[in-house]
Amino acid sequence: MADICPVCGYPKELCVCEDIAREQQNIMIFTEKRRYGKLVTIVEGINPADINLDDLAKELKTKCASGGTVKQGKIELQGDHKRTVGEVLKKMGFIVDVKD
Ligand SMILES: [Zn+2]
């Protein structure tokens, strides 16, 4: 017997729940100035019930070649990586709003 997704009722390999979840996130990407004028990139609005923030942060840190953390449901990356983060998340199927 194939594994059936309890949410959409399709077999796991056809499950679209995560895709739908991604499209429903309202993600904002912006930078904030921290102490000593250092910029951090903040990714806000991801629902941690749908998306594993630690995994996503790890992926973004690799793509941006930067350090970062997950704090209170937000991903923070050292430096200005708005554009890279925006591109990566879009490719993953997220709808993102990059603030300039
Ligand atoms: Zn499903």
Backbone and ligand atoms as CSV (ligand in chain L), in Angstrom:
chain,resi,resn,atom,element,x,y,z
A,1,MET,N,N,0.842,-1.210,0.000
A,1,MET,CA,C,0.000,0.000,0.000
A,1,MET,C,C,0.872,1.254,0.000
A,2,ALA,N,N,0.522,2.181,-0.852
A,2,ALA,CA,C,1.252,3.449,-0.890
A,2,ALA,C,C,0.881,4.290,0.330
A,3,ASP,N,N,1.814,5.116,0.741
A,3,ASP,CA,C,1.532,6.067,1.814
A,3,ASP,C,C,0.574,7.130,1.291
A,4,ILE,N,N,-0.492,7.363,2.038
A,4,ILE,CA,C,-1.469,8.362,1.628
A,4,ILE,C,C,-1.311,9.600,2.508
A,5,CYS,N,N,-1.292,10.761,1.882
A,5,CYS,CA,C,-1.216,12.002,2.652
A,5,CYS,C,C,-2.545,12.213,3.380
A,6,PRO,N,N,-2.485,12.435,4.685
A,6,PRO,CA,C,-3.731,12.591,5.444
A,6,PRO,C,C,-4.462,13.898,5.138
A,7,VAL,N,N,-3.772,14.835,4.510
A,7,VAL,CA,C,-4.391,16.147,4.251
A,7,VAL,C,C,-5.112,16.173,2.909
A,8,CYS,N,N,-4.399,15.817,1.823
A,8,CYS,CA,C,-5.019,15.917,0.505
A,8,CYS,C,C,-5.548,14.568,0.008
A,9,GLY,N,N,-5.137,13.474,0.653
A,9,GLY,CA,C,-5.659,12.172,0.274
A,9,GLY,C,C,-4.963,11.529,-0.907
A,10,TYR,N,N,-3.937,12.206,-1.462
A,10,TYR,CA,C,-3.159,11.626,-2.552
A,10,TYR,C,C,-2.019,10.792,-1.977
A,11,PRO,N,N,-1.528,9.842,-2.784
A,11,PRO,CA,C,-0.299,9.149,-2.343
A,11,PRO,C,C,0.811,10.171,-2.116
A,12,LYS,N,N,1.720,9.861,-1.192
A,12,LYS,CA,C,2.759,10.822,-0.786
A,12,LYS,C,C,3.522,11.415,-1.974
A,13,GLU,N,N,3.803,10.580,-3.000
A,13,GLU,CA,C,4.612,11.121,-4.097
A,13,GLU,C,C,3.827,12.101,-4.979
A,14,LEU,N,N,2.523,12.106,-4.844
A,14,LEU,CA,C,1.713,13.057,-5.618
A,14,LEU,C,C,1.214,14.208,-4.750
A,15,CYS,N,N,1.518,14.151,-3.471
A,15,CYS,CA,C,1.011,15.150,-2.527
A,15,CYS,C,C,1.441,16.554,-2.931
A,16,VAL,N,N,0.490,17.467,-2.910
A,16,VAL,CA,C,0.779,18.844,-3.318
A,16,VAL,C,C,0.704,19.803,-2.130
A,17,CYS,N,N,0.540,19.248,-0.939
A,17,CYS,CA,C,0.319,20.109,0.234
A,17,CYS,C,C,1.466,21.089,0.449
A,18,GLU,N,N,2.698,20.610,0.300
A,18,GLU,CA,C,3.811,21.516,0.554
A,18,GLU,C,C,3.881,22.607,-0.507
A,19,ASP,N,N,3.560,22.254,-1.765
A,19,ASP,CA,C,3.536,23.271,-2.815
A,19,ASP,C,C,2.498,24.328,-2.512
A,20,ILE,N,N,1.317,23.871,-2.101
A,20,ILE,CA,C,0.251,24.817,-1.774
A,20,ILE,C,C,0.675,25.669,-0.587
A,21,ALA,N,N,1.270,25.026,0.418
A,21,ALA,CA,C,1.725,25.760,1.593
A,21,ALA,C,C,2.706,26.847,1.184
A,22,ARG,N,N,3.589,26.521,0.266
A,22,ARG,CA,C,4.583,27.499,-0.172
A,22,ARG,C,C,3.926,28.685,-0.857
A,23,GLU,N,N,2.924,28.391,-1.683
A,23,GLU,CA,C,2.248,29.478,-2.395
A,23,GLU,C,C,1.444,30.359,-1.458
A,24,GLN,N,N,1.073,29.801,-0.317
A,24,GLN,CA,C,0.231,30.565,0.609
A,24,GLN,C,C,1.026,31.388,1.616
A,25,GLN,N,N,2.329,31.209,1.636
A,25,GLN,CA,C,3.125,32.009,2.559
A,25,GLN,C,C,3.203,33.432,2.018
A,26,ASN,N,N,3.219,34.364,2.922
A,26,ASN,CA,C,3.365,35.758,2.530
A,26,ASN,C,C,4.707,36.237,3.072
A,27,ILE,N,N,5.732,36.006,2.276
A,27,ILE,CA,C,7.094,36.172,2.775
A,27,ILE,C,C,7.651,37.540,2.421
A,28,MET,N,N,8.237,38.166,3.405
A,28,MET,CA,C,8.889,39.450,3.205
A,28,MET,C,C,10.377,39.299,3.451
A,29,ILE,N,N,11.151,39.921,2.568
A,29,ILE,CA,C,12.608,39.904,2.719
A,29,ILE,C,C,13.080,41.353,2.795
A,30,PHE,N,N,13.795,41.677,3.832
A,30,PHE,CA,C,14.298,43.039,3.970
A,30,PHE,C,C,15.590,43.031,4.778
A,31,THR,N,N,16.256,44.186,4.774
A,31,THR,CA,C,17.487,44.277,5.565
A,31,THR,C,C,17.262,45.234,6.724
A,32,GLU,N,N,18.003,44.991,7.768
A,32,GLU,CA,C,17.971,45.839,8.949
A,32,GLU,C,C,19.394,46.181,9.321
A,33,LYS,N,N,19.560,47.395,9.817
A,33,LYS,CA,C,20.899,47.794,10.249
A,33,LYS,C,C,21.047,47.431,11.718
A,34,ARG,N,N,22.121,46.771,12.015
A,34,ARG,CA,C,22.416,46.386,13.390
A,34,ARG,C,C,23.572,47.217,13.917
A,35,ARG,N,N,23.997,46.840,15.073
A,35,ARG,CA,C,25.108,47.550,15.709
A,35,ARG,C,C,26.288,47.706,14.768
A,36,TYR,N,N,26.974,48.817,14.871
A,36,TYR,CA,C,28.149,49.130,14.063
A,36,TYR,C,C,27.793,49.198,12.578
A,37,GLY,N,N,26.516,49.431,12.267
A,37,GLY,CA,C,26.104,49.615,10.874
A,37,GLY,C,C,26.080,48.346,10.048
A,38,LYS,N,N,26.177,47.192,10.701
A,38,LYS,CA,C,26.154,45.936,9.951
A,38,LYS,C,C,24.730,45.618,9.498
A,39,LEU,N,N,24.628,45.133,8.256
A,39,LEU,CA,C,23.312,44.785,7.735
A,39,LEU,C,C,23.020,43.310,7.962
A,40,VAL,N,N,21.783,43.016,8.314
A,40,VAL,CA,C,21.331,41.631,8.329
A,40,VAL,C,C,20.117,41.536,7.421
A,41,THR,N,N,19.992,40.410,6.753
A,41,THR,CA,C,18.835,40.152,5.901
A,41,THR,C,C,17.833,39.337,6.714
A,42,ILE,N,N,16.591,39.813,6.740
A,42,ILE,CA,C,15.540,39.144,7.507
A,42,ILE,C,C,14.533,38.529,6.540
A,43,VAL,N,N,14.192,37.281,6.784
A,43,VAL,CA,C,13.139,36.608,6.022
A,43,VAL,C,C,12.009,36.351,6.996
A,44,GLU,N,N,10.888,37.005,6.739
A,44,GLU,CA,C,9.790,36.994,7.694
A,44,GLU,C,C,8.509,36.486,7.040
A,45,GLY,N,N,7.656,35.858,7.814
A,45,GLY,CA,C,6.332,35.480,7.321
A,45,GLY,C,C,6.197,34.031,6.908
A,46,ILE,N,N,7.237,33.243,7.133
A,46,ILE,CA,C,7.145,31.817,6.807
A,46,ILE,C,C,6.441,31.112,7.963
A,47,ASN,N,N,5.462,30.317,7.629
A,47,ASN,CA,C,4.740,29.589,8.677
A,47,ASN,C,C,5.543,28.361,9.092
A,48,PRO,N,N,6.054,28.350,10.312
A,48,PRO,CA,C,6.903,27.223,10.736
A,48,PRO,C,C,6.135,25.911,10.847
A,49,ALA,N,N,4.812,25.980,10.826
A,49,ALA,CA,C,4.016,24.752,10.847
A,49,ALA,C,C,4.073,24.062,9.486
A,50,ASP,N,N,4.327,24.836,8.435
A,50,ASP,CA,C,4.368,24.282,7.077
A,50,ASP,C,C,5.784,24.019,6.594
A,51,ILE,N,N,6.702,24.863,7.001
A,51,ILE,CA,C,8.058,24.826,6.454
A,51,ILE,C,C,9.051,24.662,7.603
A,52,ASN,N,N,10.007,23.785,7.419
A,52,ASN,CA,C,11.058,23.610,8.414
A,52,ASN,C,C,12.071,24.747,8.296
A,53,LEU,N,N,11.991,25.681,9.238
A,53,LEU,CA,C,12.815,26.893,9.165
A,53,LEU,C,C,14.308,26.585,9.291
A,54,ASP,N,N,14.648,25.609,10.109
A,54,ASP,CA,C,16.063,25.285,10.275
A,54,ASP,C,C,16.661,24.761,8.968
A,55,ASP,N,N,15.898,23.898,8.283
A,55,ASP,CA,C,16.368,23.382,6.993
A,55,ASP,C,C,16.494,24.502,5.976
A,56,LEU,N,N,15.494,25.371,5.951
A,56,LEU,CA,C,15.495,26.467,4.992
A,56,LEU,C,C,16.649,27.422,5.282
A,57,ALA,N,N,16.868,27.714,6.554
A,57,ALA,CA,C,17.972,28.603,6.938
A,57,ALA,C,C,19.301,28.004,6.491
A,58,LYS,N,N,19.439,26.694,6.667
A,58,LYS,CA,C,20.679,26.025,6.281
A,58,LYS,C,C,20.919,26.194,4.785
A,59,GLU,N,N,19.851,25.989,4.017
A,59,GLU,CA,C,19.939,26.122,2.557
A,59,GLU,C,C,20.315,27.558,2.165
A,60,LEU,N,N,19.673,28.529,2.809
A,60,LEU,CA,C,19.947,29.930,2.470
A,60,LEU,C,C,21.370,30.322,2.858
A,61,LYS,N,N,21.819,29.824,3.991
A,61,LYS,CA,C,23.185,30.132,4.429
A,61,LYS,C,C,24.190,29.607,3.417
A,62,THR,N,N,23.933,28.406,2.889
A,62,THR,CA,C,24.824,27.827,1.885
A,62,THR,C,C,24.808,28.674,0.622
A,63,LYS,N,N,23.598,29.030,0.145
A,63,LYS,CA,C,23.463,29.778,-1.102
A,63,LYS,C,C,24.077,31.169,-0.983
A,64,CYS,N,N,23.978,31.766,0.186
A,64,CYS,CA,C,24.507,33.119,0.375
A,64,CYS,C,C,25.933,33.091,0.898
A,65,ALA,N,N,26.453,31.906,1.202
A,65,ALA,CA,C,27.781,31.769,1.809
A,65,ALA,C,C,27.913,32.709,2.990
A,66,SER,N,N,26.950,32.611,3.881
A,66,SER,CA,C,26.876,33.550,4.995
A,66,SER,C,C,26.398,32.829,6.247
A,67,GLY,N,N,26.661,33.457,7.379
A,67,GLY,CA,C,26.142,32.914,8.631
A,67,GLY,C,C,24.720,33.375,8.850
A,68,GLY,N,N,24.016,32.690,9.728
A,68,GLY,CA,C,22.648,33.108,10.002
A,68,GLY,C,C,22.023,32.302,11.108
A,69,THR,N,N,20.839,32.752,11.527
A,69,THR,CA,C,20.140,32.069,12.618
A,69,THR,C,C,18.642,32.095,12.349
A,70,VAL,N,N,17.934,31.257,13.099
A,70,VAL,CA,C,16.477,31.310,13.114
A,70,VAL,C,C,16.082,31.872,14.465
A,71,LYS,N,N,15.320,32.979,14.424
A,71,LYS,CA,C,14.912,33.639,15.663
A,71,LYS,C,C,13.440,33.988,15.597
A,72,GLN,N,N,12.677,33.512,16.530
A,72,GLN,CA,C,11.253,33.843,16.635
A,72,GLN,C,C,10.539,33.748,15.283
A,73,GLY,N,N,10.750,32.638,14.602
A,73,GLY,CA,C,10.065,32.412,13.341
A,73,GLY,C,C,10.605,33.188,12.165
A,74,LYS,N,N,11.731,33.879,12.366
A,74,LYS,CA,C,12.348,34.613,11.264
A,74,LYS,C,C,13.727,34.044,11.003
A,75,ILE,N,N,14.137,34.131,9.738
A,75,ILE,CA,C,15.506,33.744,9.406
A,75,ILE,C,C,16.324,35.022,9.261
A,76,GLU,N,N,17.456,35.055,9.912
A,76,GLU,CA,C,18.366,36.200,9.807
A,76,GLU,C,C,19.677,35.742,9.202
A,77,LEU,N,N,20.128,36.496,8.191
A,77,LEU,CA,C,21.413,36.183,7.558
A,77,LEU,C,C,22.317,37.401,7.670
A,78,GLN,N,N,23.582,37.148,7.929
A,78,GLN,CA,C,24.544,38.244,8.035
A,78,GLN,C,C,24.794,38.843,6.657
A,79,GLY,N,N,24.659,40.164,6.555
A,79,GLY,CA,C,24.933,40.848,5.296
A,79,GLY,C,C,23.670,41.082,4.486
A,80,ASP,N,N,23.841,41.749,3.342
A,80,ASP,CA,C,22.698,42.051,2.479
A,80,ASP,C,C,22.583,40.965,1.415
A,81,HIS,N,N,21.608,40.091,1.585
A,81,HIS,CA,C,21.416,38.984,0.627
A,81,HIS,C,C,19.995,38.954,0.086
A,82,LYS,N,N,19.353,40.135,0.091
A,82,LYS,CA,C,17.954,40.195,-0.340
A,82,LYS,C,C,17.743,39.537,-1.695
A,83,ARG,N,N,18.610,39.895,-2.651
A,83,ARG,CA,C,18.408,39.406,-4.004
A,83,ARG,C,C,18.608,37.894,-4.100
A,84,THR,N,N,19.674,37.414,-3.514
A,84,THR,CA,C,19.935,35.965,-3.556
A,84,THR,C,C,18.808,35.209,-2.875
A,85,VAL,N,N,18.428,35.665,-1.692
A,85,VAL,CA,C,17.374,34.979,-0.940
A,85,VAL,C,C,16.072,34.993,-1.744
A,86,GLY,N,N,15.762,36.137,-2.345
A,86,GLY,CA,C,14.545,36.250,-3.150
A,86,GLY,C,C,14.546,35.249,-4.297
A,87,GLU,N,N,15.679,35.162,-5.009
A,87,GLU,CA,C,15.778,34.235,-6.135
A,87,GLU,C,C,15.629,32.778,-5.678
A,88,VAL,N,N,16.322,32.445,-4.588
A,88,VAL,CA,C,16.296,31.063,-4.101
A,88,VAL,C,C,14.875,30.677,-3.700
A,89,LEU,N,N,14.213,31.558,-2.955
A,89,LEU,CA,C,12.864,31.230,-2.471
A,89,LEU,C,C,11.872,31.148,-3.626
A,90,LYS,N,N,12.035,32.025,-4.623
A,90,LYS,CA,C,11.140,31.968,-5.787
A,90,LYS,C,C,11.298,30.652,-6.522
A,91,LYS,N,N,12.547,30.233,-6.692
A,91,LYS,CA,C,12.803,28.959,-7.378
A,91,LYS,C,C,12.191,27.796,-6.616
A,92,MET,N,N,12.104,27.947,-5.288
A,92,MET,CA,C,11.525,26.885,-4.469
A,92,MET,C,C,9.996,26.934,-4.491
A,93,GLY,N,N,9.427,27.947,-5.150
A,93,GLY,CA,C,7.980,28.016,-5.282
A,93,GLY,C,C,7.306,28.969,-4.314
A,94,PHE,N,N,8.106,29.703,-3.551
A,94,PHE,CA,C,7.518,30.684,-2.646
A,94,PHE,C,C,7.186,31.966,-3.393
A,95,ILE,N,N,6.195,32.654,-2.899
A,95,ILE,CA,C,5.913,33.991,-3.408
A,95,ILE,C,C,6.523,34.968,-2.423
A,96,VAL,N,N,7.428,35.781,-2.903
A,96,VAL,CA,C,8.163,36.641,-1.978
A,96,VAL,C,C,8.022,38.107,-2.355
A,97,ASP,N,N,8.157,38.930,-1.348
A,97,ASP,CA,C,8.100,40.368,-1.493
A,97,ASP,C,C,9.435,40.911,-0.989
A,98,VAL,N,N,10.259,41.397,-1.927
A,98,VAL,CA,C,11.564,41.907,-1.535
A,98,VAL,C,C,11.460,43.416,-1.364
A,99,LYS,N,N,11.745,43.891,-0.160
A,99,LYS,CA,C,11.664,45.314,0.150
A,99,LYS,C,C,13.002,45.981,-0.146
A,100,ASP,N,N,12.943,47.072,-0.912
A,100,ASP,CA,C,14.194,47.792,-1.192
A,100,ASP,C,C,14.371,48.973,-0.261
L,1,ZN,ZN,ZN,-0.956,16.134,0.805
